[in-house]
Amino acid sequence: MANLLALAVLSAVVLRPMHPYEMASVLRARGKEQDMAIKWGTLYTVVRNLEKHGLLAATESTRQGGRPERTVYRITDAGRAELEDWVRELLSTPEREHPRFAAGLSVWGVLSPEEVTGLLQRRLGLLEAELAEEREAMARYGQEIPRLFLVEAEYDLAVREAEAAWLASLLAELTGGSFPGLKEWRDWHLTGVLPPDLAELAERGSVKD
């Protein structure tokens, strides 16, 4: 199972039976859309699929006033086992992800060193402002919420702080002139002619191939 919304649903219903609207309210209150890519429009489809596979079971249907009927679901023993196994896999097994920033870095040579430097300086400024807000929020929440429920925010903060430190180091190389091949990169954009060694690399493909 790869749909992380299904993981979120199981993590909510493991607490107590809920109808889908309530599941969405609980997950939004937890800020789950910040931890994983969630498409809220597929929630009911995900719930039905979980029921189809025996991971959720309908317990009752309720109706209040003129509102549509709502089916309440509970997690099954199979659903609990699936949830636990899924969490074990996510925690124990590294998985290469493909962030948009890495995609941009992989083709950054199409821009001049000067433009890249300006763009990365802008990114670093925005990132540092966001990090300051996150640190303030973490300090505030840490006084009210057990750390058990904050570790994913700690992880996100640590990753983004590492990115900021790496960006600052890279920018120091670019602005200080110590980045390898900087002259050739600049000359390429001034003359439109790619140096032979870089052209050969570009033709051969990624150094990771």
N, C-alpha and C positions, 0 to 999 in steps of 0.2 A: 504494500500500500504506500503510495507516494504523496497523496493529497494531504498537505499539512492542516487543512481545515478539518479533516477527519480526526487528526490527532487532537486538535483544539476541542472539538466536540466531545470526544471521549474523555478528555481531561476535565471538562465541565460536568458531564453527566456522572462521572465517577463519584462526585460529591453527593448527588441526590437526583432523583428523576426530574426531568424538565421537558417542557415543550420547546420547539425550535426557536420561537420568538424570545423565550427566556434564555435559551442558550446564547443567542446573539447578544442579548443585553449583558449577560455575565462576561462574555468574551471581550466585548467592547469596554466594559468597566475595568477589565484587567489589562487593557491596552494590547491585546494579542496581535492586532494588525501591525504593531511596531516590532514584534518578534518574528513574524512569519508572513509570507505573502498570502493574504486572505481575500478571496472573491466572495463577498457576502451574498451575491445573487445566486450562488450555487449551494447555499446552506441547506435548503430543503432537499435538493438532489443528493447531497452528501449524506444527510440523515437517512433518507430512504435506502441508499446503497448500504449503509451500515446495518440497517434493519434487514435488508435482503441477505447479507452475509452472516447474519446471526450475532452481530456485535452489539446491536441495540434491540430492545423489545418494547413494543407499545404496551402500556399498562392501562391507560384510560383516555377517554376523550372528554374535553370540557368545553362548555360554551358559556360566554358571559354576554348577556343582553343580545344585541344584534350582531355581535362580532362573529367571524367565522369559527367553526369548530377547531379546537386545538388538541392535538394528540400529544400525550405525555409519554416520554420514552425513559427507560432505565437501561443501564449498562448490564450486559449479560456476563456470565463467567468467561465466555470466550472473548468478549470485548475487553474485559479487564486484563486478561492474559495478553491480548494483542497490544493493548496500550503499554503494558509493562515491557514487553519485548521490544516495542518500537522505541521507547525511551532508552532502553539499554543500548540499542544500536546507534541511536543519535549521539549518545554520550561517549561511546567507546570507539566509534569508527570514524576516522578523518575522511572528509569528502571534499574534493576540490570544487570550489564554487567559482562562478564566472561574473564578478562584479563589472558594472559598466565602466568604472574607472580603469580597470585593467585593460579593457578593450580599447579605451582611448590611448593609454600608454603604449599599447602594442603598435599603434600607427601614428605616434606623435611626430615622427619625422617629416610628415607632410606639411607641417607648420615650421616656421623659422624658430631658432632658439630664443629669439627675443619675444616672440608671441607666446611660445610655450611658457617661458619664464613668467610673463605677465599673468597668464591664465592660472598657473600653479600658485602664484602669490595670492591671486583672488581666492582660489579654492582654500588655501591655508587660512586666510583671514576669516572666511565664512566658517570653516571647520573649528577654528579656535573660539569663535563666538558661540557656536553651538556647544562646544565642550564646556565652556564656562557655565552655560545654562544647565547642562546635564549634571555637572559637579554640584551646583547649587541645589538642584532637584534631588540628587542622591543624598546629600547631607540632610535635606528636609525630610525625605521619606524614610531615611535610616532611623529617625527618631520615632517614627510611627508604625513602620511595617517591618516584620521580622525579615532578617536577611535571607531566609529560605525562599522568599518570594521576590528577591531583588537580584539574584545572581545573574540572570540574563541581562539585566541592565548594567551590572558591573562588567560583564563580558563585553558588551557593546561599547562601553566607555573605554575599556582597556584597548580594544581593537582600534577605535578611532584615535585614541591618544598615540598609539604606535604609528598610525598613518600620519598624524601631524608631525611626529618626530622625524619620520622618514622623509616627508615632504620638505621639512626645514633643512635637513641634511642635503637633499638633492638640490634644492634651491641655492644652497651655499656653493655647491660645485658649479652650477650654471652661472651664477652671478660672479663667482670668483675666478672663473675661467679654467678650473681644474677638471671639468667633465671631459672624459676621453672622447676624442673625435669632434670636439666642439667646433674647431676651425673648419673641418671638412663639411660638417653639417651646415654651418653658416655660409660657406662658399657655394654649396649646392643651391641654396636659395638666392644667392646673389647672381650666380651665373646660369642657373638652370641645368647645370651639368653634374650628374652624380659621379663622385670619385670612383675609379675602377674597383677598388676593394669593397666599397659599399654596394656598388652595382652587382658585384659577384655574389655578395651575401644575399642581396634582395632576390636575385634569380634563383639561388640555391634554396631559399626558404628560411624558416625559423631555425635558430641555433638549437631549438629543442627537438627538431625533427630527427 
